[in-house]
Amino acid sequence: MKFNTKTIHGGQEHDTAFGAVMPPIYQTSTYAQSTPGGHKGFEYSRTHNPTRAALERAFASLESGKHGLAFGSGLASIDAIIKLLKPGDEVISTNDLYGGTYRLFTKIYERFGVKFHFIGMENATTIEDYINENTKLIWVETPTNPMMNVIDIKKAAQIAKKHNILLAVDNTFATPFLQRPLELGADIVMHSATKYLGGHSDVVMGALVVNDDELAEKLYFIQNASGAICGPQDSFLVLRGLKTLHVRMQRHCENGRKIAKYLSNHPKIEKVYWPGLESHPNHQVAKDQMSDFGGMISFVTKGNDYNEAIKIVENLKIFTLAESLGGVESLAGHPASMTHASIPKEEREKTGVVDSLIRLSVGIEDVDDLIADLKQAIG
Ligand code: P1T
């Protein structure tokens, strides 16, 4: 089945009771048993729920994996991955990543004795310099949030395999429409399904997909034992969102391309970060591992002026100033004071997250209106 058919049918079966085309919302916490253990495959909704199970199958299908798991947020799904580790274990992570992931790693898991190395991975061979006998996980976000760095997943996977280390890829920015990390050799693919997978800014959710049965079993155990699951209503909404993922992504990419070009030619803009630009340092890797370049764009104005950046995001009218990304509507953010405020200034500035950086999540509105909005806001 091709990807654009999988978004609609992948992992789905019609409801056996009444033939409902969409999976019903099984709004129940528990299931009747005829005798202890005599049930129809469902006992308690933290463990399993039919609506969530339909969504988990859809996630697995889209990411070309065997097993999908849905969580109450993207961070809850990352939390489940880190719970595979024990004190003394080490993780090598990209140094440019979502601020909340950095906060989870440093403020929660360092206290439990897990050590994190945050490094630039634009040259993936660098990863090998940080591997020792305690290294258990490589954490890759690509493209990265918010600097849009691109990391070579195939190379990272070769290194991970050679040293018998797990490779997890946060695929939130790309989505499986543009890039499928498991096909490139990753062990775990993770999503903030809050973003493009849900696609309508109305749900907070996380997703994991893996191929290995034993790894899946460990993650299902953590999902049930820790309990950070999502509810059936949200599962239904994301299932609905997934059905248009391919058409939404096409438009996000088209609009992203036009806006990245517009900003690149703007006399007041210093630098534009979008993997589709030939000037992007890892444009070739992006071309090789992604089918297009997405709708996330970051940029800085000339003079690197904090007040100027704030004025621009305040002046935007169609772009809403807000956290998050990946919905049908365009959003603008100021990473230094919003999504990445939990990363110390000297750390984030090392990766380019300066006070004048603006991040756009380009939506699927008419691109002429979006460009006109940027024009009036930037001046
Ligand atoms: O917000 P949540 O669903 O828990 O997902 C966390 C997360 C994980 N990974 C990436 C790449 C993300 O971008 C996020 C969430 N990011 C935002 C809210 C944001 O505005 O960047």
Boltz pocket constraint, residues with backbone or C-beta under 6 A from the ligand:
constraints:
  - pocket:
      binder: B
      contacts: [[A, 73], [A, 74], [A, 75], [A, 76], [A, 98], [A, 100], [A, 101], [A, 141], [A, 145], [A, 170], [A, 172], [A, 173], [A, 191], [A, 192], [A, 193], [A, 194], [A, 204], [A, 205], [A, 206], [A, 322], [A, 323], [A, 324], [A, 325], [A, 339]]
      max_distance: 6.0
